[in-house]
């Protein structure tokens, strides 16, 4: 009823109510033809997609872009869930492809860190004893209770708890020691257990058999039975400690090197469920540990735990090291992607400059160091094959910070490891010469900047509601099993009226985010004297 | 045709319900196979003979979880004691607040008075950049952190049955954790390295103080949300000639009121740091007041007086456990007073206190007494939240940072 009314309303408006005089200068001397366009199906689809990307690019604020990413799905995307600490056997090829990362195993930190080596060596000598004391204190000198749960084995909980407190101490000691000498540490914000989430699309993944079978039924799919569809991917993680600064770090390698064919990442076209990553319906979220509008927007350093290694099926030390590399690539890419989203880029609009972060994975004794350069975030559809840019991840093996703890003393502290860590801290963020937010508005960059009160409040509420991923009031639509048997597989109830979505050829999951009635305004609350406006205004981005 | 048949065809629920009923009434049809087989000379056996045996009962499977299950709380529990112990947990508050805390800990109070050294240090103005960072910390704790958990239900006393929409946001626990840790980080980063190297910062450590008062056993379970320790005990020069608030008479209330009586307890006191550690001396203990976690045992809301009482019992609990580790379990009058600083906050108001622990003999109201110097109810800011979509911080008060800094550096 409601839809029909709107329809009638618009028809009235759109139908021409007057006659128009023909233009005088309709003719030009040379004929002006419209551009010749490829009218194949692929080209038309591609043009339609491009127009969507262009619309998202033109949106002013970060939050609107995030809502726009979720516009096509009322019930959320069916996302491949990449949790930080679930790493199945042999996941490396998939993670490399999905994060488009070229992994370079190194013994020492990359060349960009060469000039801080000497200074870091001296500082490591100065802080050595304090770090030793802290390690002894945290492992031996305290009586602590572990928070037990049925979700994690006790050895994982213990290792992560001790690692978390050692990391806090190490960060505290190094920051305090360098605080006076290194000004960027003084203003850096330190987050404990922040929320890191990232969302992007991956193209070039094979379709499941069910989709293949379904396509076979339709003639128009004849020539493109195995055409790929994008997979939405969602990363969820939470480091122990993350440091953020106002300025981005310097690139590890020049940005032009991103297109170097040596860094090409092999394509992984098998379905993610074959590796052990499964999917869930949810809205895509990009959260680097703070809401848009915070001052310190660029990641500097993050510390992650490795307790999950203890709970993995053991396929040998090499597999465990690969798992750590996977964790590092996932978490570094995830954090940087979320940061880049706050700069106005999305999975559809590529970065115009590289972003860098430093990642440490540790259990207190074993430390692995990773430096990650994000060059590109676009890998949807054909871009999986065509995008020449790749991301770079440098990573070390797990290195022992100390050998053992005997009689309340740390034995064999490895200064080289400490030096690498301090080099991470000495890496100074720098002002960039280019525009950091080319795709955000000049005036309004976040929702809080919007002048219109109603629009600002509505967008703020909607954005927070969307990213909270709280369950809907009504259950999502479902085809019941009995319907599948008695209605779909066997046509036994032909006398019934066809009312269910699958009987009307409707896919309820194709519903768009704004396909709902806006909140109703009760008559008493409508503006005086008489207002015909029954429903509140919504401000969904027009994409 | 019966109506049921139509209904069963049309209604899936009825159909399944009736299915068993209908099928259960079926009479097996004699197919004539038995006679046929007999005629052929093939023996026919009754199927029921083979199922006559009762299935074996299986024993209960002992499910081994991720960790050892706690023992049942009965009289065979190793920690069971006949004598009840009056226990104060960090989630409980005293009924009479600060007055009851005074009686329990035998403490006199110097109100609005902190040791002179702290007052001196608090007056040193911090640079502007530091205050900018403090503001960032407040905004981060109240606005920019991304936690989205269920906040307490909103109730309107006028319409108690009305269900408001449940709001997701930063819980008070997380807000306090972020704010206090950020403040401490800031102070440490801006302090001299020599000072920070003599200190150590611990998060969420538990102490347990057991003591007798008037032949009854008391135990305080305390959680220091942040415990700053140092390599030597903190000392304060204190004034004796100031008007103290003497220990009040609680009559008709007894000082044990609203303390829960426990029968499962460990009689010893516990200080979380081992004696072998050099930086074991407690310096400042930070206590969070999380509104959703701390409550009266009755449903009345927690009063400001009760919040202040919490500071005193907390400081006393930590200091006692430390003193007992230092001088032994049976020590009464301490050879040297133990000082400890305490900061309690609910994320907005700060309550500062310094406890001078002179005695652990808390019987009666006479003899040596402990002293509590305090400065309460300092507001760091008026409000910090999203105000119609815009992050707001109203009326920042720079004075509070001065006191926190002074507490760290004293």
Interface residues (C-beta under 8 A of the other chain):
Chain A: X130 X133 X134 X136 X137 X140 X141 X142 X143 X144 X145 X148 X149 X150 X152 X153 X154 X165 X168 X169 X172 X175 X176 X177 X179 X180 X185 X186 X187 X189 X190 X191 X192 X194 X195 X287 X289 X290 X291 X293 X294 X295 X296 X408 X447 X448 X450 X453 X456 X457 X459 X460 X464 X467 X468 X470 X482 X486 X496
Chain B: X10 X12 X65 X66 X67 X129 X133 X136 X139 X140 X143 X144 X145 X146 X147 X148 X168 X177 X178 X181 X182 X185 X188 X189 X190 X191 X193 X196 X197 X200 X201 X202 X203 X205 X206 X270 X272 X273 X274 X276 X277 X278 X279 X280 X386 X388 X389 X390 X391
